[in-house]
């Protein structure tokens, strides 16, 4: 069983999320390849989706990489639940004409989330879930990030 360790020191975020390769194989493969080495990804509280810390994968991490390919919606949701880690893929030029694809790792921590963006509804893939016993701490830390602003969140693979 492969898991992801998600940390951010200022907020005391430190949780484990279990990957769901049986439910979202291509999306889990993307994260497994992307996180072959630990990554610090910019995180900011989302504007449109509700209780989410949005972690867009930097374009520099995608250029020329085999894992940076179009992703299907797998284990799809429009209404993520607390503890869901959702990988969202937006094709090139779909959002504001941006020539690059967007890959976003969403950390959903509370009730009432929805994947409604200025471009419309966009199904995301529930690719991992924070273990149940850490969800309260997860929500508290995400609340700190919401109040204190942008940060770098570290993602690293655990187990195999």
TALINVEN-V865114 format. One record per helix or strand. SS is the DSSP state (~ for helix, > for strand). FROM is the first residue (numbers start at 1). TO is the last residue. If there is no record, write none. Layout:
ss	from	to
SS	FROM	TO
SS	FROM	TO
This chain:
ss	from	to
>	3	8
>	13	19
~	25	34
>	39	45
>	52	56
~	59	61
>	76	77
>	84	90
>	102	108
>	116	117
>	120	121
>	124	130
~	132	148
>	151	158
